[in-house]
Amino acid sequence: MAYITGLTKSKKEWTPEFIVAIDDETCIGCGRCYKVCAHDVLSFEELDEDDSAKMFMKVENAGNCIGCGACGRTCSKKCFSFAPVEA
């Protein structure tokens, strides 16, 4: 399997991993990932359950993801899954 790769500033090969999914069972809707993403990838979603609303994040614009992984690094619940793009 060949993946799309790039180079870092120091000329090391780098394979970006793009957002695939967010586990909405684990996500607490804190918004840290939303605040750190500068590419409008994420949005909030509200789920009404038994007279209580739960907020969680969802992938709104997956095509905007640049594979930096900042959202996953800021997530205290480790809700994100990532994968490289095949060439």
MMTF fields as JSON, N, C-alpha, C and O atoms, coordinates in Angstrom:
{
  "mmtfVersion": "1.0.0",
  "mmtfProducer": "UNKNOWN",
  "numBonds": 347,
  "numAtoms": 348,
  "numGroups": 87,
  "numChains": 1,
  "numModels": 1,
  "chainsPerModel": [1],
  "groupsPerChain": [87],
  "chainIdList": ["A"],
  "bondAtomList": [4, 2, 8, 6, 12, 10, 16, 14, 20, 18, 24, 22, 28, 26, 32, 30, 36, 34, 40, 38, 44, 42, 48, 46, 52, 50, 56, 54, 60, 58, 64, 62, 68, 66, 72, 70, 76, 74, 80, 78, 84, 82, 88, 86, 92, 90, 96, 94, 100, 98, 104, 102, 108, 106, 112, 110, 116, 114, 120, 118, 124, 122, 128, 126, 132, 130, 136, 134, 140, 138, 144, 142, 148, 146, 152, 150, 156, 154, 160, 158, 164, 162, 168, 166, 172, 170, 176, 174, 180, 178, 184, 182, 188, 186, 192, 190, 196, 194, 200, 198, 204, 202, 208, 206, 212, 210, 216, 214, 220, 218, 224, 222, 228, 226, 232, 230, 236, 234, 240, 238, 244, 242, 248, 246, 252, 250, 256, 254, 260, 258, 264, 262, 268, 266, 272, 270, 276, 274, 280, 278, 284, 282, 288, 286, 292, 290, 296, 294, 300, 298, 304, 302, 308, 306, 312, 310, 316, 314, 320, 318, 324, 322, 328, 326, 332, 330, 336, 334, 340, 338, 344, 342],
  "bondOrderList": [1, 1, 1, 1, 1, 1, 1, 1, 1, 1, 1, 1, 1, 1, 1, 1, 1, 1, 1, 1, 1, 1, 1, 1, 1, 1, 1, 1, 1, 1, 1, 1, 1, 1, 1, 1, 1, 1, 1, 1, 1, 1, 1, 1, 1, 1, 1, 1, 1, 1, 1, 1, 1, 1, 1, 1, 1, 1, 1, 1, 1, 1, 1, 1, 1, 1, 1, 1, 1, 1, 1, 1, 1, 1, 1, 1, 1, 1, 1, 1, 1, 1, 1, 1, 1, 1],
  "groupList": [{"groupName": "MET", "atomNameList": ["N", "CA", "C", "O"], "elementList": ["N", "C", "C", "O"], "formalChargeList": [0, 0, 0, 0], "bondAtomList": [1, 0, 2, 1, 3, 2], "bondOrderList": [1, 1, 2], "singleLetterCode": "M", "chemCompType": "L-PEPTIDE LINKING"}, {"groupName": "ALA", "atomNameList": ["N", "CA", "C", "O"], "elementList": ["N", "C", "C", "O"], "formalChargeList": [0, 0, 0, 0], "bondAtomList": [1, 0, 2, 1, 3, 2], "bondOrderList": [1, 1, 2], "singleLetterCode": "A", "chemCompType": "L-PEPTIDE LINKING"}, {"groupName": "TYR", "atomNameList": ["N", "CA", "C", "O"], "elementList": ["N", "C", "C", "O"], "formalChargeList": [0, 0, 0, 0], "bondAtomList": [1, 0, 2, 1, 3, 2], "bondOrderList": [1, 1, 2], "singleLetterCode": "Y", "chemCompType": "L-PEPTIDE LINKING"}, {"groupName": "ILE", "atomNameList": ["N", "CA", "C", "O"], "elementList": ["N", "C", "C", "O"], "formalChargeList": [0, 0, 0, 0], "bondAtomList": [1, 0, 2, 1, 3, 2], "bondOrderList": [1, 1, 2], "singleLetterCode": "I", "chemCompType": "L-PEPTIDE LINKING"}, {"groupName": "THR", "atomNameList": ["N", "CA", "C", "O"], "elementList": ["N", "C", "C", "O"], "formalChargeList": [0, 0, 0, 0], "bondAtomList": [1, 0, 2, 1, 3, 2], "bondOrderList": [1, 1, 2], "singleLetterCode": "T", "chemCompType": "L-PEPTIDE LINKING"}, {"groupName": "GLY", "atomNameList": ["N", "CA", "C", "O"], "elementList": ["N", "C", "C", "O"], "formalChargeList": [0, 0, 0, 0], "bondAtomList": [1, 0, 2, 1, 3, 2], "bondOrderList": [1, 1, 2], "singleLetterCode": "G", "chemCompType": "PEPTIDE LINKING"}, {"groupName": "LEU", "atomNameList": ["N", "CA", "C", "O"], "elementList": ["N", "C", "C", "O"], "formalChargeList": [0, 0, 0, 0], "bondAtomList": [1, 0, 2, 1, 3, 2], "bondOrderList": [1, 1, 2], "singleLetterCode": "L", "chemCompType": "L-PEPTIDE LINKING"}, {"groupName": "LYS", "atomNameList": ["N", "CA", "C", "O"], "elementList": ["N", "C", "C", "O"], "formalChargeList": [0, 0, 0, 0], "bondAtomList": [1, 0, 2, 1, 3, 2], "bondOrderList": [1, 1, 2], "singleLetterCode": "K", "chemCompType": "L-PEPTIDE LINKING"}, {"groupName": "SER", "atomNameList": ["N", "CA", "C", "O"], "elementList": ["N", "C", "C", "O"], "formalChargeList": [0, 0, 0, 0], "bondAtomList": [1, 0, 2, 1, 3, 2], "bondOrderList": [1, 1, 2], "singleLetterCode": "S", "chemCompType": "L-PEPTIDE LINKING"}, {"groupName": "GLU", "atomNameList": ["N", "CA", "C", "O"], "elementList": ["N", "C", "C", "O"], "formalChargeList": [0, 0, 0, 0], "bondAtomList": [1, 0, 2, 1, 3, 2], "bondOrderList": [1, 1, 2], "singleLetterCode": "E", "chemCompType": "L-PEPTIDE LINKING"}, {"groupName": "TRP", "atomNameList": ["N", "CA", "C", "O"], "elementList": ["N", "C", "C", "O"], "formalChargeList": [0, 0, 0, 0], "bondAtomList": [1, 0, 2, 1, 3, 2], "bondOrderList": [1, 1, 2], "singleLetterCode": "W", "chemCompType": "L-PEPTIDE LINKING"}, {"groupName": "PRO", "atomNameList": ["N", "CA", "C", "O"], "elementList": ["N", "C", "C", "O"], "formalChargeList": [0, 0, 0, 0], "bondAtomList": [1, 0, 2, 1, 3, 2], "bondOrderList": [1, 1, 2], "singleLetterCode": "P", "chemCompType": "L-PEPTIDE LINKING"}, {"groupName": "PHE", "atomNameList": ["N", "CA", "C", "O"], "elementList": ["N", "C", "C", "O"], "formalChargeList": [0, 0, 0, 0], "bondAtomList": [1, 0, 2, 1, 3, 2], "bondOrderList": [1, 1, 2], "singleLetterCode": "F", "chemCompType": "L-PEPTIDE LINKING"}, {"groupName": "VAL", "atomNameList": ["N", "CA", "C", "O"], "elementList": ["N", "C", "C", "O"], "formalChargeList": [0, 0, 0, 0], "bondAtomList": [1, 0, 2, 1, 3, 2], "bondOrderList": [1, 1, 2], "singleLetterCode": "V", "chemCompType": "L-PEPTIDE LINKING"}, {"groupName": "ASP", "atomNameList": ["N", "CA", "C", "O"], "elementList": ["N", "C", "C", "O"], "formalChargeList": [0, 0, 0, 0], "bondAtomList": [1, 0, 2, 1, 3, 2], "bondOrderList": [1, 1, 2], "singleLetterCode": "D", "chemCompType": "L-PEPTIDE LINKING"}, {"groupName": "CYS", "atomNameList": ["N", "CA", "C", "O"], "elementList": ["N", "C", "C", "O"], "formalChargeList": [0, 0, 0, 0], "bondAtomList": [1, 0, 2, 1, 3, 2], "bondOrderList": [1, 1, 2], "singleLetterCode": "C", "chemCompType": "L-PEPTIDE LINKING"}, {"groupName": "ARG", "atomNameList": ["N", "CA", "C", "O"], "elementList": ["N", "C", "C", "O"], "formalChargeList": [0, 0, 0, 0], "bondAtomList": [1, 0, 2, 1, 3, 2], "bondOrderList": [1, 1, 2], "singleLetterCode": "R", "chemCompType": "L-PEPTIDE LINKING"}, {"groupName": "HIS", "atomNameList": ["N", "CA", "C", "O"], "elementList": ["N", "C", "C", "O"], "formalChargeList": [0, 0, 0, 0], "bondAtomList": [1, 0, 2, 1, 3, 2], "bondOrderList": [1, 1, 2], "singleLetterCode": "H", "chemCompType": "L-PEPTIDE LINKING"}, {"groupName": "ASN", "atomNameList": ["N", "CA", "C", "O"], "elementList": ["N", "C", "C", "O"], "formalChargeList": [0, 0, 0, 0], "bondAtomList": [1, 0, 2, 1, 3, 2], "bondOrderList": [1, 1, 2], "singleLetterCode": "N", "chemCompType": "L-PEPTIDE LINKING"}],
  "groupTypeList": [0, 1, 2, 3, 4, 5, 6, 4, 7, 8, 7, 7, 9, 10, 4, 11, 9, 12, 3, 13, 1, 3, 14, 14, 9, 4, 15, 3, 5, 15, 5, 16, 15, 2, 7, 13, 15, 1, 17, 14, 13, 6, 8, 12, 9, 9, 6, 14, 9, 14, 14, 8, 1, 7, 0, 12, 0, 7, 13, 9, 18, 1, 5, 18, 15, 3, 5, 15, 5, 1, 15, 5, 16, 4, 15, 8, 7, 7, 15, 12, 8, 12, 1, 11, 13, 9, 1],
  "groupIdList": [1, 2, 3, 4, 5, 6, 7, 8, 9, 10, 11, 12, 13, 14, 15, 16, 17, 18, 19, 20, 21, 22, 23, 24, 25, 26, 27, 28, 29, 30, 31, 32, 33, 34, 35, 36, 37, 38, 39, 40, 41, 42, 43, 44, 45, 46, 47, 48, 49, 50, 51, 52, 53, 54, 55, 56, 57, 58, 59, 60, 61, 62, 63, 64, 65, 66, 67, 68, 69, 70, 71, 72, 73, 74, 75, 76, 77, 78, 79, 80, 81, 82, 83, 84, 85, 86, 87],
  "secStructList": [7, 7, 5, 7, 7, 3, 3, 7, 6, 6, 1, 7, 3, 3, 7, 7, 7, 3, 3, 3, 3, 3, 7, 6, 6, 6, 7, 7, 7, 7, 7, 2, 2, 2, 2, 2, 7, 1, 1, 7, 7, 3, 3, 3, 3, 3, 3, 3, 3, 6, 6, 3, 3, 3, 3, 3, 3, 3, 3, 1, 7, 4, 4, 4, 7, 7, 1, 7, 7, 2, 2, 2, 2, 2, 7, 6, 6, 7, 7, 3, 3, 3, 3, 7, 7, 5, 7],
  "xCoordList": [0.839, 0.0, 0.886, 1.788, 0.643, 1.409, 0.55, -0.632, 1.165, 0.46, 1.038, 2.204, 0.221, 0.687, 1.577, 1.169, 2.77, 3.715, 4.195, 3.975, 4.846, 5.424, 6.737, 7.25, 7.277, 8.528, 8.322, 7.556, 9.018, 9.027, 10.032, 10.728, 10.098, 11.043, 12.482, 13.319, 12.769, 14.125, 14.33, 15.288, 13.429, 13.519, 13.293, 13.7, 12.655, 12.288, 10.952, 10.064, 10.822, 9.556, 8.481, 8.738, 7.273, 6.157, 4.9, 4.603, 4.16, 2.885, 1.776, 1.591, 1.033, -0.048, -1.178, -1.467, -1.798, -2.951, -4.15, -4.143, -5.174, -6.357, -7.466, -7.535, -8.328, -9.415, -10.367, -10.787, -10.696, -11.619, -12.952, -14.016, -12.883, -14.113, -13.859, -12.721, -14.955, -14.942, -15.918, -17.06, -15.483, -16.339, -17.314, -16.929, -18.585, -19.561, -20.004, -20.673, -19.649, -19.931, -18.921, -19.241, -17.724, -16.65, -16.547, -16.173, -16.88, -16.763, -17.658, -18.822, -17.096, -17.864, -18.263, -18.87, -17.923, -18.323, -17.653, -18.246, -16.43, -15.738, -15.341, -15.224, -15.134, -14.812, -13.344, -13.007, -12.461, -11.027, -10.546, -9.79, -10.997, -10.596, -11.13, -10.441, -12.333, -12.962, -12.162, -11.962, -11.712, -10.955, -9.58, -9.076, -8.973, -7.61, -7.589, -6.556, -8.694, -8.732, -8.969, -9.997, -8.013, -8.11, -8.677, -8.662, -9.182, -9.597, -11.068, -11.474, -11.867, -13.311, -13.696, -14.594, -13.018, -13.293, -14.424, -15.228, -14.493, -15.396, -16.587, -16.558, -17.636, -18.786, -19.408, -19.142, -20.242, -20.95, -22.241, -22.859, -22.639, -23.945, -24.594, -23.935, -25.879, -26.616, -27.524, -28.204, -27.521, -28.345, -29.27, -28.803, -30.564, -31.535, -31.866, -32.336, -31.618, -31.9, -32.605, -32.045, -33.807, -34.534, -34.458, -34.014, -34.883, -34.932, -33.576, -33.499, -32.512, -31.192, -30.468, -30.52, -29.804, -29.089, -27.617, -27.014, -27.054, -25.629, -25.005, -25.5, -23.928, -23.183, -21.991, -21.353, -21.704, -20.492, -20.046, -20.802, -18.83, -18.266, -18.559, -18.72, -18.625, -18.746, -17.855, -17.51, -17.492, -16.695, -17.654, -18.485, -17.531, -18.429, -17.837, -18.538, -16.554, -15.889, -14.58, -13.5, -14.672, -13.488, -12.475, -11.273, -12.941, -12.048, -11.153, -10.163, -11.481, -10.649, -9.471, -8.549, -9.492, -8.453, -7.095, -6.98, -6.069, -4.715, -3.824, -2.651, -4.371, -3.618, -2.646, -1.692, -2.859, -1.918, -2.077, -1.114, -3.278, -3.513, -3.707, -3.784, -3.791, -3.935, -5.197, -5.189, -6.272, -7.53, -7.362, -7.82, -6.721, -6.516, -5.586, -5.774, -4.584, -3.651, -4.299, -3.902, -5.291, -5.946, -7.087, -7.606, -7.482, -8.628, -8.233, -7.457, -8.767, -8.439, -9.089, -8.647, -10.122, -10.828, -10.363, -10.827, -9.453, -8.901, -10.0, -10.017, -10.915, -12.082, -11.79, -12.583, -10.689, -10.426, -9.741, -8.926, -10.085, -9.324, -8.849, -9.557, -7.63, -6.972, -6.421, -6.181, -6.227, -5.613, -4.967, -5.435, -3.875, -3.27, -4.141, -5.012, -3.895, -4.619, -3.761, -2.563, -4.387, -3.662, -3.442, -4.309, -2.262, -1.915, -2.585, -2.415],
  "yCoordList": [-1.179, 0.0, 1.245, 1.364, 2.144, 3.394, 4.53, 4.644, 5.364, 6.503, 7.8, 7.86, 8.821, 10.147, 10.668, 10.697, 11.072, 11.568, 12.961, 13.431, 13.598, 14.917, 15.006, 14.007, 16.201, 16.426, 17.481, 18.429, 17.296, 18.323, 19.398, 19.259, 20.445, 21.529, 21.022, 21.521, 20.024, 19.47, 18.324, 17.56, 18.211, 17.255, 15.796, 14.884, 15.565, 14.208, 13.877, 14.724, 12.633, 12.213, 12.143, 11.716, 12.567, 12.636, 12.148, 12.572, 11.257, 10.778, 11.363, 10.925, 12.343, 12.926, 11.918, 11.115, 11.968, 11.127, 12.038, 12.949, 11.778, 12.618, 12.055, 10.848, 12.932, 12.526, 11.583, 11.861, 10.478, 9.488, 9.552, 9.56, 9.597, 9.575, 10.1, 10.193, 10.439, 10.827, 9.9, 9.754, 9.279, 8.372, 9.209, 9.804, 9.251, 10.096, 9.507, 10.187, 8.27, 7.682, 8.177, 8.28, 8.477, 8.914, 10.43, 10.968, 11.12, 12.576, 13.247, 12.881, 14.234, 14.967, 16.359, 17.121, 16.694, 17.98, 19.185, 20.262, 19.025, 20.125, 21.245, 22.401, 20.91, 21.913, 22.247, 23.13, 21.581, 21.875, 21.637, 22.433, 20.535, 20.207, 21.247, 21.624, 21.699, 22.706, 24.008, 24.647, 24.387, 25.634, 25.565, 26.576, 24.392, 24.273, 24.069, 24.293, 23.655, 23.415, 24.733, 25.385, 25.104, 26.351, 26.139, 27.054, 24.922, 24.6, 24.232, 23.642, 24.573, 24.38, 22.928, 22.675, 21.979, 20.559, 20.084, 19.243, 20.614, 20.098, 21.008, 22.202, 20.416, 21.19, 20.478, 19.302, 21.211, 20.638, 19.999, 20.462, 18.936, 18.334, 18.085, 17.663, 18.347, 18.14, 16.932, 16.782, 16.087, 14.893, 14.961, 14.995, 14.979, 15.003, 13.583, 12.777, 13.287, 11.967, 12.124, 12.686, 11.637, 11.59, 12.896, 12.907, 13.977, 15.291, 15.873, 16.815, 15.328, 15.919, 15.961, 15.006, 17.054, 17.221, 16.92, 17.324, 16.215, 15.919, 16.553, 16.381, 17.28, 17.877, 16.981, 16.44, 16.835, 16.148, 16.711, 17.403, 16.412, 16.93, 15.964, 14.762, 16.513, 15.671, 16.244, 17.426, 15.386, 15.808, 16.423, 15.729, 17.717, 18.448, 18.585, 18.41, 18.896, 19.14, 18.357, 18.941, 17.048, 16.182, 16.572, 16.405, 17.087, 17.485, 18.657, 18.897, 19.397, 20.527, 20.088, 20.872, 18.858, 18.37, 18.354, 17.874, 18.884, 18.893, 17.82, 17.704, 17.041, 15.947, 16.339, 15.607, 17.482, 17.949, 17.195, 17.08, 16.679, 15.909, 16.727, 16.162, 18.055, 18.909, 18.572, 18.593, 18.263, 17.939, 16.714, 16.713, 15.692, 14.471, 14.665, 14.049, 15.518, 15.769, 16.542, 16.387, 17.375, 18.159, 17.399, 17.851, 16.263, 15.513, 14.666, 13.718, 15.013, 14.28, 12.898, 12.029, 12.681, 11.396, 10.484, 9.349, 10.963, 10.191, 9.637, 8.45, 10.517, 10.148, 10.007, 9.407, 10.54, 10.638, 9.404, 8.765, 9.082, 8.084, 8.733, 9.529, 8.369, 8.965, 7.866, 6.741, 8.217, 7.295, 8.103, 9.19, 7.564, 8.227, 8.012, 7.143, 8.811, 8.67, 7.834, 8.076, 6.848, 6.019, 6.767, 7.498, 6.563, 7.224, 6.522, 6.93],
  "zCoordList": [0.0, 0.0, 0.0, 0.83, -0.898, -0.968, -0.437, -0.763, 0.385, 0.966, 0.426, 0.035, 0.408, 0.028, 1.148, 2.309, 0.806, 1.803, 1.422, 0.305, 2.359, 2.142, 2.88, 3.383, 2.943, 3.654, 4.729, 4.556, 5.836, 6.87, 6.46, 5.453, 7.234, 6.942, 6.939, 6.186, 7.784, 7.842, 6.845, 6.961, 5.871, 4.763, 5.181, 4.462, 6.323, 6.717, 6.076, 5.987, 5.63, 5.026, 6.102, 7.228, 5.74, 6.68, 5.98, 4.863, 6.633, 6.099, 6.961, 8.096, 6.451, 7.242, 7.439, 6.553, 8.589, 8.88, 9.056, 9.884, 8.269, 8.233, 9.109, 9.341, 9.591, 10.467, 9.726, 8.603, 10.369, 9.81, 10.545, 9.924, 11.886, 12.679, 14.083, 14.542, 14.747, 16.158, 16.866, 16.432, 17.94, 18.708, 19.536, 20.542, 19.106, 19.804, 21.142, 21.92, 21.417, 22.731, 23.772, 24.957, 23.327, 24.221, 24.317, 25.359, 23.225, 23.161, 24.206, 24.369, 24.909, 25.924, 25.45, 26.201, 24.203, 23.636, 24.262, 24.317, 24.734, 25.401, 24.438, 24.846, 23.16, 22.161, 22.003, 21.214, 22.715, 22.578, 21.147, 20.59, 20.572, 19.2, 18.218, 17.27, 18.444, 17.584, 17.611, 16.578, 18.794, 18.947, 18.298, 17.809, 18.288, 17.766, 16.248, 15.617, 15.66, 14.213, 13.462, 13.641, 12.631, 11.869, 10.471, 9.648, 10.197, 8.836, 8.709, 7.709, 9.707, 9.646, 9.346, 8.543, 9.991, 9.777, 10.688, 10.287, 11.907, 12.932, 13.189, 12.889, 13.753, 14.209, 15.403, 15.65, 16.139, 17.28, 16.801, 15.842, 17.476, 17.237, 18.59, 19.54, 18.665, 19.909, 19.741, 18.726, 20.738, 20.735, 21.945, 23.083, 21.706, 22.807, 23.228, 22.425, 24.492, 25.038, 26.377, 27.318, 26.46, 27.736, 28.522, 29.67, 27.916, 28.555, 28.918, 29.706, 28.358, 28.58, 27.241, 26.466, 26.981, 25.72, 25.916, 26.91, 24.971, 24.997, 23.765, 22.651, 23.968, 22.864, 22.553, 23.456, 21.279, 20.872, 19.533, 18.851, 19.175, 17.934, 16.801, 17.012, 15.589, 14.408, 13.311, 13.323, 12.369, 11.226, 10.215, 9.629, 10.021, 9.119, 7.716, 6.72, 7.647, 6.363, 6.299, 6.397, 6.137, 6.151, 5.082, 5.284, 3.953, 2.877, 3.217, 2.525, 4.273, 4.703, 5.576, 5.806, 6.059, 6.969, 6.264, 5.136, 6.938, 6.377, 7.01, 6.658, 7.935, 8.532, 9.609, 9.872, 10.247, 11.273, 12.595, 13.352, 12.887, 14.105, 15.356, 16.447, 15.235, 16.418, 17.2, 18.431, 16.5, 17.176, 18.07, 19.212, 17.567, 18.344, 19.525, 20.574, 19.363, 20.47, 21.599, 22.754, 21.296, 22.349, 23.02, 24.041, 22.471, 22.987, 24.202, 24.081, 25.355, 26.578, 26.608, 27.36, 25.811, 25.776, 24.648, 24.542, 23.804, 22.683, 21.777, 21.453, 21.377, 20.571, 19.082, 18.356, 18.623, 17.197, 16.632, 17.298, 15.394, 14.661, 13.362, 12.746, 12.967, 11.821, 10.916, 11.353, 9.647, 8.693, 7.58, 7.241, 7.005, 5.857, 4.619, 4.603, 3.593, 2.329, 1.393, 1.245, 0.764, -0.185, -1.492, -1.969, -2.053, -3.323, -4.485, -5.633]
}
